[in-house]
Amino acid sequence: MTDAPKKVDYTLYLVTDSTMLPPGTDFFEQVEKTLANGAVTIVQLREKNIDTKDFVAKAKKLHEITKKYNVPLIINDRVDVALACDAEGVHVGQEDLDVPALRKLIGKNKIIGVSTHDPTEIKRAIAEGADYVGIGAVYGTKTKDLTREPIGTVGLKEILLAADNKIPAVAIGGINPSNVQRVLYFSATPEKNIKVSGVAVVSAIMANSDSAEASRVLRALIEENPSWDLTAKIPWDEKFSQENILTDISDLLSRVNAVKPLVHHITNDVVKNFSANVTIATGGSPVMSECVDEFSDFAEYPNAGCLINMGTPTLEGVTLYRQAGGEYNKRGKTVVFDPVGAGATRLRTKACLELLQHVAFDVVKGNDGEIYAAAGLKSPTKQRGVDSDTDADNEARFQAAYKLAQDYRTIVLMTGPEDLLVDEHGNALIFANGSEYLSLITGSGCSLGSLITTVLATDKSLLDQIEDRMPYGNFLATAAAIALYTVASEQAANFPTCTGPGTFVPLFLDQLHAISKENRLGNTKWLSRINIRPFKHD
């Protein structure tokens, strides 16, 4: 076998499957189209039901094509075939020959790839001298019978962290144009510069009638920043200043009425009226729609945002939530998630985790039990339906919220007697405002999601509406919504006419409206009531 360069571009790794070809399509033409346009950077020939003679013949013919475009050819499993066709390398699974044995057979300059599914396997591959690893399956796939559950982007991230940039890693399993950017984005750890080296695809190219265009689209998606990443990377100023944050909160909230963001609610029937009123009172324009045909139209609105509230989940509903989130993600618009009742039932927890895998959320808000469940942790609290009893200290709460924020690179709000706001970098704020009446009325948490969506959608619109003006970012925008909501609740409760939850609701709406209006006119006395502090975690 001739030597192969060890410096390999794994950006778009095509794994072939001749059983997936569209009718009348030639296998070699299908592959060559993806190489001719420069999209695919490495090819693996995978054949399961073929005799050795035919496998070698196919490999030799394919190798002539890949060499023409200076693209490495990797043979799946079969070292004998790799030797016979003089391929650049071989890829093996956990049940195949180990790397040292393979190295003796193919030489030190050939490429050896190993399939991995957990941190232990990737560490072993590194120790044995593999040249790269495939990590997966990330999602379920029809191209291969899986013997283990898909790892999701959270599992992918965990394995990448275990590897610590010591080996190139390729994500594989169910990856296609609809999810490739989320796989790349969720699995990355920017502060450590840890990310996948590429993605492997099978059906997204092999089963496509236009493989050239399919590969071009995938390569473009891999190389572009996702549209939803507009404000997610705006750093929070770690040098916390009470005065500065209050000034920023006031400034951002003063702009809501002028922007008048459209807030698309997909929420439960119990809270629709209240959520709409909260949105209107604070300067937004609510719309309630679960009609899939409308989602793209609403997402096109320049100042639109979407609140996905999992209040009444069904199997059909989860699909609907994913479709809505996808439309807003495509356009870089705000999407807020309220995983109502996650942790209370298996159905709700499963629905929550599925949505987190398939939609990029700007903010995830929930009580302790919901956030623990979303983070894949066992809650120390008792989940009573959609409510949560808690005595967990703020350090434990922070660790759960921080894990969720890191797993999905989002902002997490954990509501409770003290509200905890956390980002993926570990920045955290504690909010100690809020009337006890909020816990005695239906939909107070859900309508907080409405206000958060209203403010975030306003913030994102500032980039387009004010020249040279960057948005404040999701962290500050969420803080502004919490401050307004909780201070308004306290002021409403202090009215002599507020004698219980029944009289509290209209007064609360009045105060949301009044504070918003006064703040817009320059009366910022309400800011002095905000009880906010940075959380210093271990």
C-alpha positions as CSV (number, residue, x, y, z in Angstrom):
1,M,0.0,0.0,0.0
2,T,1.2,3.5,-0.8
3,D,1.6,6.1,1.9
4,A,-1.3,8.4,2.6
5,P,-1.1,11.9,4.1
6,K,-2.1,12.0,7.7
7,K,-3.5,15.5,7.5
8,V,-7.1,14.8,6.4
9,D,-10.1,17.1,6.0
10,Y,-13.0,15.4,7.7
11,T,-15.5,18.2,7.1
12,L,-18.0,16.3,5.1
13,Y,-17.6,12.6,5.3
14,L,-19.6,10.5,2.8
15,V,-20.5,7.0,3.8
16,T,-21.8,5.1,0.8
17,D,-24.8,2.8,0.8
18,S,-25.7,1.4,-2.6
19,T,-29.1,0.1,-1.4
20,M,-30.3,3.7,-1.0
21,L,-29.7,4.9,-4.6
22,P,-32.7,6.4,-6.4
23,P,-34.0,4.2,-9.1
24,G,-31.9,4.2,-12.3
25,T,-29.0,5.9,-10.5
26,D,-25.4,4.7,-11.1
27,F,-23.4,4.3,-7.8
28,F,-20.2,5.7,-9.1
29,E,-21.8,8.7,-10.8
30,Q,-23.7,9.4,-7.6
31,V,-20.5,9.6,-5.6
32,E,-18.4,11.4,-8.2
33,K,-20.9,14.3,-8.4
34,T,-20.3,15.0,-4.7
35,L,-16.5,15.1,-5.3
36,A,-16.6,17.1,-8.5
37,N,-18.1,20.1,-6.7
38,G,-15.6,19.9,-3.9
39,A,-18.2,19.4,-1.2
40,V,-17.3,15.9,0.1
41,T,-13.8,15.7,1.6
42,I,-13.5,12.0,2.4
43,V,-15.4,8.9,1.3
44,Q,-16.0,5.6,3.1
45,L,-17.1,2.6,1.1
46,R,-19.5,0.5,3.2
47,E,-20.9,-2.7,1.7
48,K,-22.5,-5.4,3.9
49,N,-24.0,-7.9,1.6
50,I,-21.4,-8.5,-1.1
51,D,-18.7,-11.1,-1.7
52,T,-15.1,-10.3,-1.4
53,K,-14.3,-10.4,-5.2
54,D,-17.1,-7.9,-6.0
55,F,-16.2,-5.7,-3.0
56,V,-12.6,-5.4,-4.2
57,A,-13.6,-4.6,-7.7
58,K,-16.0,-1.9,-6.5
59,A,-13.4,-0.5,-4.2
60,K,-10.8,-0.3,-7.0
61,K,-13.1,1.5,-9.3
62,L,-14.3,3.9,-6.7
63,H,-10.6,4.5,-5.7
64,E,-9.8,5.7,-9.2
65,I,-12.6,8.3,-8.9
66,T,-11.6,9.5,-5.4
67,K,-7.9,9.8,-6.4
68,K,-9.0,11.9,-9.4
69,Y,-10.2,14.5,-6.9
70,N,-7.5,13.9,-4.2
71,V,-10.1,12.6,-1.7
72,P,-9.1,9.8,0.7
73,L,-11.0,6.5,0.4
74,I,-11.7,4.6,3.6
75,I,-12.9,1.0,3.6
76,N,-15.4,0.0,6.2
77,D,-14.4,-3.1,8.3
78,R,-12.6,-5.0,5.6
79,V,-8.8,-4.7,6.0
80,D,-8.3,-7.2,3.2
81,V,-10.3,-5.1,0.8
82,A,-8.4,-2.0,1.9
83,L,-5.1,-3.7,1.2
84,A,-6.3,-5.1,-2.2
85,C,-7.4,-1.7,-3.5
86,D,-4.6,0.3,-1.9
87,A,-7.1,2.6,-0.1
88,E,-6.0,5.4,2.1
89,G,-7.4,3.7,5.2
90,V,-9.9,1.5,7.0
91,H,-12.7,2.2,9.5
92,V,-13.5,-0.4,12.2
93,G,-16.1,-0.9,14.9
94,Q,-15.6,-1.9,18.6
95,E,-15.9,-5.6,17.7
96,D,-13.3,-5.6,15.0
97,L,-9.5,-5.8,15.2
98,D,-7.9,-3.4,17.6
99,V,-5.8,-0.5,16.4
100,P,-2.3,-1.9,17.1
101,A,-3.2,-5.1,15.2
102,L,-4.5,-3.1,12.3
103,R,-1.5,-0.9,12.3
104,K,0.8,-3.9,11.8
105,L,-1.3,-4.9,8.8
106,I,-1.7,-1.6,7.0
107,G,1.4,0.4,8.1
108,K,2.0,3.5,10.1
109,N,1.1,6.0,7.3
110,K,-2.4,4.7,6.7
111,I,-5.6,6.1,8.2
112,I,-7.4,4.1,10.9
113,G,-10.8,5.2,12.1
114,V,-12.7,3.7,15.0
115,S,-16.4,3.9,15.9
116,T,-17.0,5.1,19.4
117,H,-20.1,5.5,21.6
118,D,-18.9,6.7,25.0
119,P,-15.9,8.4,26.7
120,T,-14.2,5.1,27.6
121,E,-14.1,4.0,23.9
122,I,-12.8,7.3,22.6
123,K,-10.0,7.3,25.3
124,R,-9.0,3.8,24.3
125,A,-9.0,4.8,20.6
126,I,-6.6,7.7,21.4
127,A,-4.4,5.5,23.5
128,E,-4.1,2.8,20.8
129,G,-3.2,5.4,18.2
130,A,-6.3,5.7,16.0
131,D,-6.1,8.6,13.5
132,Y,-9.8,9.6,13.9
133,V,-13.0,8.5,15.5
134,G,-16.6,8.3,14.4
135,I,-19.0,9.2,17.3
136,G,-22.6,8.1,17.3
137,A,-25.1,7.3,16.4
138,V,-26.2,10.9,17.3
139,Y,-29.8,10.3,16.1
140,G,-31.7,7.2,15.1
141,T,-30.9,6.1,11.6
142,K,-32.4,3.6,9.0
143,T,-29.0,3.0,7.4
144,K,-27.7,0.8,10.1
145,D,-29.2,-1.5,12.7
146,L,-28.3,0.2,16.0
147,T,-27.2,-2.0,18.9
148,R,-27.2,0.9,21.3
149,E,-29.4,3.9,21.9
150,P,-28.6,7.1,20.0
151,I,-26.4,9.4,22.1
152,G,-27.9,12.7,21.1
153,T,-26.0,16.0,21.0
154,V,-25.5,15.9,24.8
155,G,-23.7,12.5,24.5
156,L,-21.7,13.7,21.6
157,K,-20.6,16.7,23.6
158,E,-19.6,14.6,26.6
159,I,-17.5,12.3,24.4
160,L,-15.8,15.2,22.7
161,L,-14.9,16.7,26.1
162,A,-13.4,13.4,27.1
163,A,-11.2,13.4,24.0
164,D,-10.0,16.9,24.8
165,N,-9.0,17.7,21.2
166,K,-6.5,14.8,21.1
167,I,-8.1,13.2,18.0
168,P,-10.2,14.3,15.1
169,A,-13.8,13.3,15.6
170,V,-16.6,12.8,13.1
171,A,-20.3,12.8,14.2
172,I,-22.5,10.2,12.5
173,G,-26.0,8.9,12.7
174,G,-29.2,10.5,11.3
175,I,-27.5,13.7,10.3
176,N,-29.1,15.7,7.5
177,P,-29.6,19.3,6.3
178,S,-32.4,19.8,8.9
179,N,-30.2,19.1,11.9
180,V,-26.6,19.4,10.9
181,Q,-26.2,22.9,12.3
182,R,-27.7,22.0,15.6
183,V,-25.4,19.0,15.9
184,L,-22.4,21.2,15.3
185,Y,-23.6,24.0,17.5
186,F,-24.9,22.0,20.5
187,S,-21.9,19.7,20.7
188,A,-19.3,22.5,20.6
189,T,-17.6,23.9,23.7
190,P,-16.3,27.2,22.5
191,E,-14.3,28.3,25.5
192,K,-12.2,25.1,25.1
193,N,-12.2,25.3,21.3
194,I,-13.7,21.7,21.3
195,K,-15.9,20.7,18.4
196,V,-16.3,17.9,15.9
197,S,-13.9,17.8,12.9
198,G,-16.7,16.9,10.6
199,V,-20.0,15.1,10.1
200,A,-20.7,11.8,8.3
201,V,-23.8,11.4,6.2
202,V,-25.3,8.5,4.3
203,S,-28.9,8.9,3.1
204,A,-28.9,12.7,2.9
205,I,-26.6,12.3,-0.1
206,M,-26.8,8.7,-1.3
207,A,-30.7,8.7,-1.5
208,N,-30.9,12.1,-3.1
209,S,-31.7,12.4,-6.8
210,D,-29.3,15.3,-7.0
211,S,-26.3,14.3,-4.9
212,A,-24.3,17.2,-6.1
213,E,-26.8,19.8,-4.8
214,A,-27.4,17.8,-1.6
215,S,-23.7,17.7,-0.8
216,R,-23.3,21.4,-1.7
217,V,-26.1,22.4,0.7
218,L,-24.7,20.3,3.5
219,R,-21.2,21.8,3.0
220,A,-22.7,25.3,3.1
221,L,-24.6,24.6,6.3
222,I,-21.5,23.2,7.9
223,E,-19.5,26.2,7.1
224,E,-22.1,28.9,7.9
225,N,-22.9,30.2,11.4
226,P,-26.5,29.2,12.2
227,S,-29.0,32.0,11.8
228,W,-30.2,31.7,15.4
229,D,-26.7,32.5,16.7
230,L,-27.1,36.2,16.3
231,T,-27.2,37.1,20.0
232,A,-26.3,33.9,21.7
233,K,-22.6,34.7,21.6
234,I,-22.9,38.3,22.9
235,P,-21.0,38.0,26.1
236,W,-22.4,39.0,29.5
237,D,-20.2,41.5,31.3
238,E,-18.9,39.4,34.2
239,K,-18.0,42.6,36.0
240,F,-21.5,42.9,37.5
241,S,-22.6,46.5,38.1
242,Q,-26.0,47.1,39.7
243,E,-26.2,50.5,38.2
244,N,-25.3,49.4,34.7
245,I,-27.6,46.5,34.5
246,L,-30.6,48.6,35.7
247,T,-29.8,51.2,33.1
248,D,-29.7,48.5,30.4
249,I,-32.9,47.0,31.6
250,S,-34.7,50.3,31.5
251,D,-33.3,51.1,28.0
252,L,-34.3,47.8,26.5
253,L,-37.8,47.8,28.0
254,S,-38.4,51.4,26.8
255,R,-38.1,50.1,23.2
256,V,-40.7,47.3,23.4
257,N,-43.7,49.5,22.6
258,A,-42.1,51.0,19.5
259,V,-41.0,47.6,18.2
260,K,-44.3,45.9,19.1
261,P,-43.0,42.4,18.5
262,L,-45.3,39.7,17.3
263,V,-45.4,37.0,19.9
264,H,-46.5,33.7,18.5
265,H,-47.8,31.5,21.3
266,I,-48.1,27.8,21.1
267,T,-49.4,27.2,24.5
268,N,-52.1,25.4,26.6
269,D,-55.7,26.5,26.5
270,V,-55.8,27.3,30.2
271,V,-53.4,30.3,30.0
272,K,-54.0,31.7,26.5
273,N,-56.2,34.6,27.6
274,F,-53.9,35.6,30.5
275,S,-50.7,35.2,28.3
276,A,-52.2,37.4,25.6
277,N,-53.1,40.1,28.1
278,V,-49.6,40.1,29.6
279,T,-48.1,40.5,26.1
280,I,-50.4,43.4,25.2
281,A,-49.9,45.1,28.6
282,T,-46.1,45.2,28.1
283,G,-46.2,46.3,24.4
284,G,-46.2,43.1,22.4
285,S,-48.7,41.8,19.9
286,P,-49.9,38.3,20.7
287,V,-51.1,35.6,18.3
288,M,-52.2,32.1,19.2
289,S,-51.8,29.6,16.4
290,E,-51.2,25.9,16.1
291,C,-51.8,25.9,12.4
292,V,-48.6,24.5,10.7
293,D,-49.4,26.3,7.5
294,E,-49.2,29.7,9.2
295,F,-45.8,29.1,11.0
296,S,-43.6,30.3,8.2
297,D,-45.7,33.4,7.6
298,F,-45.5,34.4,11.2
299,A,-41.8,33.7,11.4
300,E,-41.3,36.0,8.5
301,Y,-42.5,39.0,10.5
302,P,-39.5,41.2,11.2
303,N,-40.0,41.4,14.9
304,A,-41.5,38.0,15.6
305,G,-40.7,35.5,18.4
306,C,-42.2,32.2,19.3
307,L,-43.1,30.8,22.7
308,I,-43.4,27.0,22.8
309,N,-45.2,26.0,26.0
310,M,-45.5,22.2,26.5
311,G,-48.6,22.5,28.7
312,T,-50.7,19.9,27.0
313,P,-48.3,17.6,25.1
314,T,-49.4,15.0,22.6
315,L,-47.4,13.0,20.1
316,E,-48.8,15.2,17.3
317,G,-48.1,18.3,19.4
318,V,-44.4,17.5,19.7
319,T,-44.2,17.3,15.9
320,L,-46.0,20.6,15.7
321,Y,-43.6,22.2,18.2
322,R,-40.6,21.0,16.2
323,Q,-42.0,22.5,13.0
324,A,-42.7,25.8,14.6
325,G,-39.2,26.0,16.2
326,G,-37.6,25.0,12.9
327,E,-39.3,27.9,11.1
328,Y,-38.2,30.5,13.6
329,N,-34.7,28.9,13.8
330,K,-34.3,29.2,10.0
331,R,-34.9,32.9,10.2
332,G,-32.8,33.6,13.3
333,K,-35.9,34.6,15.3
334,T,-36.5,34.2,19.0
335,V,-37.7,30.9,20.4
336,V,-38.5,30.4,24.1
337,F,-39.3,27.0,25.6
338,D,-41.3,26.3,28.7
339,P,-41.1,22.5,29.4
340,V,-44.3,22.4,31.5
341,G,-44.5,19.3,33.6
342,A,-41.2,17.8,32.5
343,G,-40.2,15.2,35.1
344,A,-43.8,14.7,36.2
345,T,-44.6,12.0,33.6
346,R,-42.4,9.9,31.2
347,L,-44.3,11.4,28.2
348,R,-43.6,15.0,29.2
349,T,-40.0,14.2,29.9
350,K,-39.5,12.4,26.6
351,A,-41.2,15.2,24.7
352,C,-39.0,17.8,26.5
353,L,-35.8,16.0,25.6
354,E,-36.8,15.5,22.0
355,L,-37.6,19.2,21.6
356,L,-34.3,20.2,23.1
357,Q,-32.5,18.0,20.6
358,H,-34.3,19.4,17.6
359,V,-34.9,23.1,18.2
360,A,-32.3,25.8,19.2
361,F,-34.0,27.7,22.0
362,D,-32.9,31.1,23.1
363,V,-34.2,30.6,26.6
364,V,-35.5,27.6,28.5
365,K,-37.5,28.5,31.6
366,G,-39.1,26.2,34.2
367,N,-39.3,25.4,37.8
368,D,-36.7,23.2,39.6
369,G,-38.3,19.9,38.7
370,E,-38.7,20.8,35.0
371,I,-35.1,22.1,34.7
372,Y,-33.6,19.1,36.4
373,A,-35.6,16.8,34.0
374,A,-34.5,18.8,31.0
375,A,-30.9,18.5,32.1
376,G,-31.3,14.7,32.4
377,L,-30.8,14.8,36.2
378,K,-32.8,13.4,39.1
379,S,-34.5,16.2,40.9
380,P,-34.1,16.6,44.6
381,T,-37.6,18.1,44.6
382,K,-41.0,16.6,44.4
383,Q,-42.8,17.4,41.1
384,R,-46.5,17.8,41.7
385,G,-48.0,18.0,38.2
386,V,-46.7,21.2,36.8
387,D,-45.7,22.6,40.3
388,S,-42.6,21.8,42.2
389,D,-41.7,21.7,45.9
390,T,-38.1,22.7,46.5
391,D,-35.7,23.1,49.4
392,A,-32.7,22.7,47.1
393,D,-30.0,25.3,47.8
394,N,-29.0,27.7,45.1
395,E,-25.6,25.9,44.4
396,A,-27.4,22.7,43.6
397,R,-30.0,24.6,41.5
398,F,-27.2,26.4,39.7
399,Q,-25.4,23.1,38.8
400,A,-28.6,21.8,37.2
401,A,-29.3,25.0,35.3
402,Y,-25.7,25.3,34.2
403,K,-25.6,21.7,32.9
404,L,-28.7,22.4,30.8
405,A,-27.3,25.7,29.6
406,Q,-24.1,24.0,28.5
407,D,-25.7,21.0,27.0
408,Y,-27.8,23.1,24.6
409,R,-25.9,26.4,24.6
410,T,-28.8,28.4,25.8
411,I,-30.0,30.6,28.7
412,V,-31.8,28.9,31.5
413,L,-34.2,30.4,33.9
414,M,-35.1,28.3,37.0
415,T,-38.1,29.9,38.7
416,G,-38.8,29.6,42.4
417,P,-38.8,31.7,45.6
418,E,-35.6,33.1,44.1
419,D,-35.3,33.0,40.4
420,L,-32.0,31.9,39.0
421,L,-30.7,32.9,35.6
422,V,-27.7,31.1,34.1
423,D,-25.9,31.1,30.8
424,E,-23.6,28.5,29.2
425,H,-20.5,30.3,30.5
426,G,-21.5,30.0,34.1
427,N,-22.7,33.6,34.6
428,A,-25.6,33.7,37.0
429,L,-28.0,36.2,38.6
430,I,-30.4,35.7,41.4
431,F,-33.7,37.6,41.4
432,A,-35.5,37.9,44.8
433,N,-38.6,39.8,43.8
434,G,-42.1,38.4,43.3
435,S,-45.4,38.3,45.1
436,E,-46.7,35.1,46.7
437,Y,-49.9,35.6,44.7
438,L,-48.0,34.5,41.6
439,S,-48.0,31.0,43.0
440,L,-51.7,31.2,43.6
441,I,-53.0,31.9,40.1
442,T,-53.1,29.8,37.0
443,G,-50.5,30.6,34.3
444,S,-48.2,33.0,36.1
445,G,-45.2,31.0,34.9
446,C,-46.5,30.5,31.4
447,S,-47.2,34.2,31.0
448,L,-43.7,35.0,32.2
449,G,-42.6,33.1,29.1
450,S,-44.8,35.5,27.1
451,L,-43.0,38.5,28.5
452,I,-39.5,36.9,28.0
453,T,-40.4,36.2,24.3
454,T,-41.6,39.8,24.0
455,V,-38.4,41.3,25.3
456,L,-36.1,39.0,23.5
457,A,-37.8,39.6,20.1
458,T,-37.5,43.3,20.8
459,D,-33.8,43.0,21.5
460,K,-33.0,41.0,18.4
461,S,-34.8,43.6,16.3
462,L,-32.5,46.4,17.5
463,L,-29.8,45.2,15.2
464,D,-31.9,46.0,12.2
465,Q,-33.6,49.1,13.5
466,I,-30.8,51.0,15.1
467,E,-27.6,51.7,13.1
468,D,-24.4,50.3,14.7
469,R,-26.4,49.1,17.7
470,M,-25.8,45.6,18.9
471,P,-28.5,43.8,20.9
472,Y,-28.0,43.4,24.6
473,G,-28.2,39.7,24.2
474,N,-30.4,36.9,25.5
475,F,-29.1,37.0,29.1
476,L,-29.8,40.7,29.7
477,A,-33.1,40.6,27.8
478,T,-34.3,37.7,30.0
479,A,-33.2,39.6,33.1
480,A,-35.2,42.6,32.0
481,A,-38.3,40.5,31.6
482,I,-37.9,38.9,35.0
483,A,-37.4,42.2,36.7
484,L,-40.5,43.8,35.2
485,Y,-42.7,40.9,35.8
486,T,-41.7,40.3,39.5
487,V,-41.7,44.0,40.5
488,A,-45.1,44.5,38.9
489,S,-46.4,41.6,40.9
490,E,-45.2,43.1,44.2
491,Q,-46.6,46.5,43.4
492,A,-50.0,45.0,42.5
493,A,-50.0,43.0,45.8
494,N,-49.4,46.2,47.8
495,F,-52.6,47.9,46.6
496,P,-55.2,48.1,49.4
497,T,-57.8,46.7,47.0
498,C,-55.7,43.5,46.5
499,T,-57.3,41.1,48.9
500,G,-56.4,37.8,47.2
501,P,-55.5,36.1,43.9
502,G,-58.9,37.1,42.4
503,T,-58.3,40.8,42.8
504,F,-54.5,40.4,42.2
505,V,-54.8,39.4,38.5
506,P,-56.3,42.7,37.1
507,L,-54.0,44.8,39.3
508,F,-51.0,42.8,38.1
509,L,-51.9,43.5,34.5
510,D,-52.4,47.2,35.3
511,Q,-49.0,47.4,36.9
512,L,-47.3,45.6,34.0
513,H,-48.8,48.3,31.7
514,A,-48.1,51.2,34.1
515,I,-44.5,50.4,34.7
516,S,-43.9,49.8,31.0
517,K,-45.4,53.1,30.2
518,E,-43.7,55.1,33.0
519,N,-40.4,53.6,32.1
520,R,-40.8,54.5,28.5
521,L,-41.5,58.1,29.5
522,G,-38.4,58.3,31.6
523,N,-39.8,57.6,35.1
524,T,-37.5,54.9,36.3
525,K,-38.3,54.9,40.1
526,W,-39.4,51.3,39.7
527,L,-35.8,50.2,39.1
528,S,-35.0,50.8,42.8
529,R,-37.3,48.0,43.7
530,I,-35.4,45.4,41.7
531,N,-33.7,42.9,44.0
532,I,-30.9,41.4,41.9
533,R,-27.5,40.0,42.7
534,P,-24.8,38.0,41.0
535,F,-24.6,34.4,42.1
536,K,-21.2,33.3,43.1
537,H,-21.0,29.5,42.5
538,D,-18.4,27.0,43.5
